[in-house]
Amino acid sequence: MMLGGVCPDDIVLADVKGRRFYAIVLARRERELEVEPIDRRVTFRRVKAREVLGIWRKSRATSARNLQAIRPAA
């Protein structure tokens, strides 16, 4: 899978050596991701691009105007 659009705090579904798990992306390297598995029993901390099965992107405000619409001034 292409990792070009993956950012920190996104959630990925990975399959490493036959074990599937969800993880939160901490950093993106050249061809791999540094992740923190949601299930603490999983010990894999790096995931290659070919091991990523799915990506759920964290929704982000695209501009300051959208950010103000989300958080109105009190």
C-alpha positions in Angstrom: 0.0 0.0 0.0 1.2 3.5 -0.7 2.2 5.4 2.5 2.4 8.8 1.0 -0.8 10.1 2.7 -0.2 8.5 6.1 0.3 11.0 8.9 0.9 10.6 12.7 -2.2 9.7 14.7 -3.7 7.8 11.8 -4.9 4.2 12.5 -3.7 1.3 10.3 -4.6 -2.3 10.1 -1.4 -4.3 9.7 -0.6 -8.0 9.0 2.9 -8.9 10.3 3.8 -12.6 10.0 0.2 -13.6 9.9 -0.9 -11.6 12.9 -3.4 -8.8 12.2 -3.6 -5.8 14.5 -4.7 -2.2 14.6 -2.0 0.4 15.4 -1.7 4.2 15.8 1.0 5.7 13.5 3.7 7.6 15.4 6.1 8.4 12.5 6.6 7.7 8.9 10.0 6.6 7.6 11.0 6.0 4.0 9.3 2.6 3.5 7.9 1.8 6.9 5.8 3.2 9.7 6.7 3.4 13.3 3.5 2.4 15.1 2.1 1.8 18.6 -0.3 -1.2 18.6 -3.7 -0.6 20.2 -3.6 -4.1 21.7 -0.7 -4.1 24.3 -0.1 -7.8 23.7 1.3 -7.1 20.2 5.0 -6.3 20.2 5.6 -5.2 16.6 6.6 -1.5 16.5 7.6 -1.1 12.8 5.4 -2.0 9.9 6.5 -2.1 6.2 4.3 -0.7 3.4 3.5 -4.2 2.1 2.2 -5.2 5.6 -0.4 -2.4 5.8 -3.9 -3.6 4.9 -5.9 -0.5 5.6 -5.6 3.1 6.7 -8.1 5.3 8.6 -7.1 8.9 8.5 -7.7 11.2 11.4 -10.0 14.0 10.3 -8.2 17.3 10.2 -9.3 20.9 9.7 -8.0 22.2 6.4 -7.9 25.9 7.2 -8.2 28.3 10.1 -11.8 29.1 9.1 -12.8 25.4 9.4 -11.0 25.2 12.7 -13.1 28.1 14.0 -16.3 26.5 12.8 -15.4 23.4 14.7 -14.4 25.3 17.9 -16.5 28.4 18.2 -15.0 31.2 20.3 -16.5 31.4 23.8 
